[in-house]
Amino acid sequence: MSEFAHLMPNVVHLGWLGQNGWLTSIGQTLYMTFWAALFGGVIGLIFGVGLVIFDKGGIAENRVLFNIFDKIVSIVRAIPFIILLAFIAPVTQAIVGTQIGPTAALVPLSLCVIPFYARQVQAAISSVDKGKIEAAQSLGATVPDLIFDVYLREASSELIRVTTVTLISLIGMTAMAGAIGAGGLGNTAIAYGYNQFSNDITLVATLLVLILVVFVQLTGDVLAKATSHSHR
């Protein structure tokens, strides 16, 4: 322990507990990742499904709704995240009462997840064999039946993969949000590492983010394989 304290004095000095401790930073990163993934993921899934079923030749073809969904997704996705943070600051203030901190970051993070995940979902469920859709329709399946029992079920393995990609991207965005006051490991790396020339803090914060990313990737791979095998 003494050798670690000698090599990483600033890391040890920062401590585990307290407002700026490592456990606090890790908890804030997990908090932002979980809730932004939940809120943005649910809405993104709805948009992704809508982009498929409302498209030309879709099971509920509707060009007006498709164009609305498509334009919203394309426009929001085109805005760089760092600009989006500043652009919707008044909206964030109105919703959560503040523009800084992990809870405030949930608004732009969720909004950024929606178009990214929607496109991922669109690609995933578009790959479902059209023959299975037609077979289910011939048996009298309704639109909700086709969505839940065919599209989402048949594409479950691919959906897990794209969800994994989205989560990894989201972890990176929480670090970026942290750099401008949202807390978490990004804030620790910049405010207590980079800005104070404490390279050991920056290194450890980066390693913790990488560990989190690797954990998400490995978990996603295992779940995707298990789901793929169960459908064979």
N, C-alpha and C positions, 0 to 999 in steps of 0.2 A: 504493500500500500504506500509506503514511504517513497519507493522508487516511482510509482505512478504520480504521486504528488509532486515529485521533483520534475518529472517530464511534462506533466500537465497541470501546472500550478493554478492557472486561471480556471480550468475546468473544475478542479477541486474547490476553489474559492467560491465559485458560483453556487455550489451546493445542490442537493437534490430537492429540498423543499423550499418554501417561500414563494413570493410573487414571481421571481425570476429563475427559480430552480429548474433543474432538468426534468423532474417529474411533471412539474407544471407545464413546461413547454411541450413535452410529449403528449400530455393530456389535452392541451389546446389543439395540437395538430390532429389528434384522433377525433376530437370533438368536431372540428371543422370538416374533416374528411367524411365522417359518418353522416352528419346531418345534411351537408351539401349533397352527398351522394344520394341520400334518401329523397330529399325534396326535388333536386334536379333530375334524379334518375326516374322517379315516377312520372314527372311531366315529360321528360325526354322520351320515355317509353311510349307514352300516349301519342306524342308527335311522330315518333318513328313508325308506329303501327298505322297512324293516319296517313302518312306519306305513301304507304304501300297500298292500303285498301281503297284510298280515294284516287289513286293514280289511274291513268288510262288502262282499262282492262282489269282493274282491281275488283274485289268482291263487292265493293260499295262505291263504285266509280262516281266521283263528284269533282269536276274540274275546278269549281270555285273554291271548295274547301282545300283541295290539294294545293292550289296556287297560294292560298293564304298561309298554310302550314309551311310550304316550301320557301316563301319569301321571308317569313319570320325567322326560320332556321338559318337561312343564308345570310340575312342581315346581321343577326346577333353573333353568328359565328365569325363574321368578318371583322368584328371589333376586337382589337388586341385587349387582352385581359387587364393590363395595367391602365389602359385608357378607360375601360369599362368601370373599373373601380372608382375612378374620379367622376365619370359621367353620371353614374347613378347614385352618387353620394347623397343628394337630397332625398331620393327615394328610400335609401337605407336609413337615413335619419328619421324619416316619417314612419317607417315600419318598426324599427327597433329602438329608436330614441337616441342613437349615437352613431358616429361614423368610424369609430375605432374599436378594436377588440375582436375576439373570435366570433361573438354573436353577430356583430355588424358585418363581418366578412362572409357570413352565410348567404347574404342576399346576392352579392356579385358572384360568389362561387357557384351557387345554385343556378343562377342565370347563365353562367358560362358553361355549366355541365349540360344544360338542356339541349342546345343545338348540336354539341359534340356527340352526345349519347344518341340523340335522335337519328343522326346520320349513320352511326354504328348499328343501331337497331334496324334501320331501313335496309342496310346492306345484308344484315344477318337473316332477316325473315324473307327477304326477296329471293334468297337461295333455296327456300323450301320448294320441293318438287311440286310443280303445278298439277301433276297427275293426282297427287294426294288431295289437293284442294278440290279438283273436279270430282273425284270419287266421293268425297264428303258431301259435296253439293248434291250429287245424284241421290244421296241417301236422305236428303232433306235437312241438312245442317244449316242452322241460321248463321248470321254474321258473327254474333258472339261465340257460337260454337266453333266456327272456323278460326277465329282469332285465338281463343284459349286452348282448344283441343287439337288444332292443326298447326297454325303458324308458330305460336309460342312453344308448344310442346316439341314439335319437330326441330325447331331451331334452338332448343334449350342449351345444347352444348356450345353452339356458336355465340349465343347470347351471354353465356358465362365468360367466354373469351373476350368479347367486346366490353363487357362490364369490367373485367380485369384491366384492360387497356385504359378505360375511362377512369378507374380508381387511381391508377398510376399517374395519369395526367393530372388528376385532381390533387394528389399529394404535392406535385410540383407547383400547382397554383396556390396551395395553402402556404407554401414556402415564400412565394412571391408576395402574397397578401401579408404575410408576417413581416416582410421587409419594410412595409409602410404602416406598421402599427397594429396588425391583427393578432399579434402574439404567435406562439408556437415556435417550432424549431427554426423557421426562417427568420423570425425576429431575433432569436438568440444568436444565430450565425452572423447577422448583420450588426445589430445593436451592441452586442457584447463581444463579438469576435472581430469582424472586419473593421468597424469604426474605432475600436480600442486597440487595434493591432495585436489582438490575442488570437494568434493563429491556431492555438490548441483548441480553443472553443469552436472556431469555424470548422476545424477538422472533425471534432466529435459530433457536432450538429449535422454535418454532411453525412458522416457514417451512420448516424441514427436514421436519417431520411432514407439512405440506401438500404438499411436493414428492413425498414418498413416496406419499401418498394419490393424487395426480394421476397418478403413474407407474402405480400399480396399476390405477386406473380406465381409463386409456388402453390399457394392455396388455389388460385384460379386454375392452374394447370391440372391439379389433382381433381378438382370438381368437374372440369370440362371433360377429362378422360373418363371419369366415373359415369357421367351423364351420357357420354357417347357410347360407352359399352352397354349401358342399360337399355339403349334403343335398338341394339342389334338383335 
